[in-house]
């Protein structure tokens, strides 16, 4: 908080600081012990009619009456991460997009409209990396028409919590009634420790998702479009641990320059807690190292404690949160909106369950 020479807390922010990362202290409900205060850190995304909106790292918007402000200041754009490979949000967003390609896309300025017949939100949503070349209202109208023409609900994928992420866009979508349906996190880590975690013997690597791999994949009845999405990417590998009937475990990895992206790591529920997820990831990591990768990324839901514990032990840390916003009149879709992107889209799973997409 800002403290003056006289020792008083001061508000050092104004409406001109919209778009900047701020730290504020506000007066909350008084209790038996007198006044109580609450601190909030995030991006100041609006200051209208005497109300501030601060979008936090997890994408949640906090409304604060101007009259409740006790102190406030502008703080650095993003806190320094303690470990993990350095990367900007835009770099990771583009790498993740190349690892999960749609079957159809179109540019709207710096935005990419993506469609894949409804198979997962990420392949059927807008990736907004820059200026669409139109006002936000006109851009969103174009987005809705584009997806409506394909019989799909309109989604926009955004991110928060990293330098260059999209807190102002999130706030703008929410003001226009777009609903945040999915929030997960993208984690990063060094690749070599993943490769060293386990003996990767017994894992079969393939360039395609064969029938055995698909038998363990969470999303059943995979269509030709889904197979195109699964098989798309710069260098795609599928890992299988054979079992009786369906495989005991599977995984997917996309190697893209220095990055290796892990996804769809799934384990037979009857064979969890045996280190199979670690074994699958180790085999894929060794292949990625052979192709020159040095860093890794994956996506996981906030409430998947098993997966988060596994990845923390491997040295992964959260880089940013990402969200899917649905247009207010988008309705529902059998793949895009009725199910989350967990595993079926890009998730990595632990021996206790699957992660996020």
ChimeraX attribute file (.defattr): number of C-alpha atoms within 10 A of each C-alpha:
attribute: neighborCount
match mode: 1-to-1
recipient: residues
	/A:1	18
	/A:2	19
	/A:3	14
	/A:4	10
	/A:5	7
	/A:6	6
	/A:7	8
	/A:8	10
	/A:9	15
	/A:10	17
	/A:11	17
	/A:12	15
	/A:13	18
	/A:14	13
	/A:15	13
	/A:16	10
	/A:17	17
	/A:18	18
	/A:19	18
	/A:20	19
	/A:21	22
	/A:22	24
	/A:23	20
	/A:24	25
	/A:25	22
	/A:26	19
	/A:27	17
	/A:28	14
	/A:29	10
	/A:30	10
	/A:31	8
	/A:32	6
	/A:33	6
	/A:34	7
	/A:35	10
	/A:36	12
	/A:37	13
	/A:38	12
	/A:39	15
	/A:40	16
	/A:41	19
	/A:42	28
	/A:43	30
	/A:44	29
	/A:45	26
	/A:46	20
	/A:47	19
	/A:48	11
	/A:49	8
	/A:50	10
	/A:51	14
	/A:52	21
	/A:53	21
	/A:54	30
	/A:55	28
	/A:56	20
	/A:57	20
	/A:58	19
	/A:59	24
	/A:60	17
	/A:61	20
	/A:62	15
	/A:63	13
	/A:64	20
	/A:65	15
	/A:66	14
	/A:67	10
	/A:68	13
	/A:69	19
	/A:70	19
	/A:71	20
	/A:72	23
	/A:73	20
	/A:74	21
	/A:75	16
	/A:76	11
	/A:77	16
	/A:78	15
	/A:79	10
	/A:80	10
	/A:81	12
	/A:82	7
	/A:83	13
	/A:84	19
	/A:85	19
	/A:86	12
	/A:87	13
	/A:88	14
	/A:89	21
	/A:90	16
	/A:91	10
	/A:92	18
	/A:93	19
	/A:94	12
	/A:95	22
	/A:96	23
	/A:97	16
	/A:98	16
	/A:99	26
	/A:100	21
	/A:101	21
	/A:102	26
	/A:103	16
	/A:104	12
	/A:105	16
	/A:106	12
	/A:107	13
	/A:108	17
	/A:109	14
	/A:110	13
	/A:111	19
	/A:112	19
	/A:113	24
	/A:114	25
	/A:115	25
	/A:116	23
	/A:117	20
	/A:118	22
	/A:119	25
	/A:120	28
	/A:121	28
	/A:122	27
	/A:123	27
	/A:124	28
	/A:125	29
	/A:126	27
	/A:127	23
	/A:128	21
	/A:129	19
	/A:130	13
	/A:131	13
	/A:132	17
	/A:133	12
	/A:134	12
	/A:135	10
	/A:136	14
	/A:137	12
	/A:138	12
	/A:139	16
	/A:140	20
	/A:141	13
	/A:142	15
	/A:143	22
	/A:144	19
	/A:145	14
	/A:146	18
	/A:147	20
	/A:148	13
	/A:149	9
	/A:150	13
	/A:151	13
	/A:152	25
	/A:153	26
	/A:154	32
	/A:155	32
	/A:156	27
	/A:157	23
	/A:158	25
	/A:159	28
	/A:160	28
	/A:161	25
	/A:162	22
	/A:163	18
	/A:164	15
	/A:165	22
	/A:166	25
	/A:167	29
	/A:168	20
	/A:169	17
	/A:170	26
	/A:171	22
	/A:172	16
	/A:173	22
	/A:174	17
	/A:175	10
	/A:176	12
	/A:177	14
	/A:178	21
	/A:179	18
	/A:180	20
	/A:181	12
	/A:182	20
	/A:183	24
	/A:184	24
	/A:185	24
	/A:186	23
	/A:187	23
	/A:188	27
	/A:189	26
	/A:190	21
	/A:191	27
	/A:192	18
	/A:193	17
	/A:194	24
	/A:195	23
	/A:196	17
	/A:197	17
	/A:198	17
	/A:199	13
	/A:200	20
	/A:201	11
	/A:202	12
	/A:203	21
	/A:204	15
	/A:205	19
	/A:206	14
	/A:207	12
	/A:208	16
	/A:209	22
	/A:210	12
	/A:211	10
	/A:212	16
	/A:213	22
	/A:214	18
	/A:215	17
	/A:216	22
	/A:217	24
	/A:218	17
	/A:219	15
	/A:220	10
	/A:221	10
	/A:222	14
	/A:223	11
	/A:224	9
	/A:225	15
	/A:226	22
	/A:227	15
	/A:228	15
	/A:229	20
	/A:230	26
	/A:231	21
	/A:232	18
	/A:233	20
	/A:234	12
	/A:235	16
	/A:236	22
	/A:237	21
	/A:238	25
	/A:239	26
	/A:240	27
	/A:241	23
	/A:242	16
	/A:243	12
	/A:244	6
	/A:245	9
	/A:246	18
	/A:247	20
	/A:248	21
	/A:249	27
	/A:250	33
	/A:251	30
	/A:252	29
	/A:253	31
	/A:254	28
	/A:255	28
	/A:256	21
	/A:257	15
	/A:258	15
	/A:259	25
	/A:260	32
	/A:261	26
	/A:262	25
	/A:263	32
	/A:264	30
	/A:265	32
	/A:266	31
	/A:267	29
	/A:268	19
	/A:269	12
	/A:270	8
	/A:271	14
	/A:272	17
	/A:273	13
	/A:274	12
	/A:275	16
	/A:276	24
	/A:277	29
	/A:278	24
	/A:279	26
	/A:280	32
	/A:281	29
	/A:282	24
	/A:283	26
	/A:284	30
	/A:285	29
	/A:286	19
	/A:287	18
	/A:288	29
	/A:289	18
	/A:290	10
	/A:291	15
	/A:292	15
	/A:293	20
	/A:294	19
	/A:295	26
	/A:296	25
	/A:297	27
	/A:298	27
	/A:299	32
	/A:300	29
	/A:301	24
	/A:302	15
	/A:303	11
	/A:304	17
	/A:305	15
	/A:306	15
	/A:307	25
	/A:308	23
	/A:309	13
	/A:310	18
	/A:311	23
	/A:312	13
	/A:313	13
	/A:314	19
	/A:315	16
	/A:316	25
	/A:317	23
	/A:318	22
	/A:319	25
	/A:320	23
	/A:321	23
	/A:322	23
	/A:323	21
	/A:324	26
	/A:325	23
	/A:326	27
	/A:327	22
	/A:328	15
	/A:329	12
	/A:330	18
	/A:331	12
	/A:332	14
	/A:333	15
	/A:334	11
	/A:335	18
	/A:336	24
	/A:337	23
	/A:338	11
	/A:339	14
	/A:340	17
	/A:341	25
	/A:342	24
	/A:343	26
	/A:344	26
	/A:345	25
	/A:346	28
	/A:347	25
	/A:348	32
	/A:349	33
	/A:350	25
	/A:351	22
	/A:352	22
	/A:353	20
	/A:354	26
	/A:355	32
	/A:356	28
	/A:357	27
